[in-house]
Amino acid sequence: MRAAPGFTRRFVRPGAIRGAVDGLLTGFHEPRGTHLALLEARAGAALIADAYRAALADGYLWHEFGDAHLLLSGRGGEAAQ
C-alpha cells in the first residue's frame, strides 16, 4: 500500500485490508454508527464490543465532548486495548 493524492468512496469495514495503521486514537460513537465499522476493521468486533461495555459501565462520555480510547496493534498485528 502506498500513499497517494485523491479521493475514495471506499468504506472500510471488518474484513477489509487493515495494514495501513498500527494504532487509532478515537472517541466513543453511537452504537451501530458507521464509525464503528472502521474500528471493528482494525480491532475486531469482539474487542470493540468489550471496550464499549466497559465504557458504559464506567460512565464514559460520548461524541465530540466525550472520552477517547487508544487502540494499538498487539502481537500478530491484532489491535490491543
N, C-alpha and C positions, 0 to 999 in steps of 0.2 A: 504494500500500500504506500502511495506517495501523496504528499500534499499537493494540491493544485487549485488554481483560482476557479471560480464558477459557482453554480447553484445546483442543488439537487432536490428532488422530491422524495428521496429515499426515506422510508420510515424504518427506523431501527427498532427491531422487536426481538424477543427471545429467539434464539437460533441464528441470528444474523452474525456476520463476521464481527468479531469483537476484539481484535488485537491492536486497535489503534491507540488505546489509552491504558494506563496501568492504575488509574485512580479517578474518582469523581468526588467532588465536594458539592453537595446539593442540599436543598431544603426538603421538607416533607410536603407532599402534594396530595390532593384529594384521591381517595381510593378510586380505582378504575379510570384514572386520568391517563392520557397518552404519555405523560412524562414517566409514568411507572414502567411503561414498556421499555424505555431506554435504560432505566435502572435494572430491570429484570434481564435485559440482554447482556448486561455487564456482570451482574452479581448473581443472577438466578432468582427465580420466583420465590423459592423457599426462604432464602436469606432476606429478601426484601420484606416478605410477609412477617418474618420473625422481628425484623427491625421496626416495622410499623406497630406490631403488637406491643413491643417493649416501649415504644414512644407513647402510645396511648395509655399504657399502664402507669408511666412515669409523668404524665401531664405535659408532654412536649407540645409546642405550639406549631401551627401550620402556616403555609404560604409565605409571602414576602416578609412578614414581620415575625416569623417563627424561627425555630431552631434549625440547625443543619446537621447532616451526618456525612461522614467521610467513608468512602468505600475504597479500599486499596487491594491490589492484587496480592493474593497469598501464594502458597505453593501451587505449582502447576498452572498458574495463570488465572485461577478462580479468585473471585473477589472475597476478601475477608473484611469483616466489620471491626 
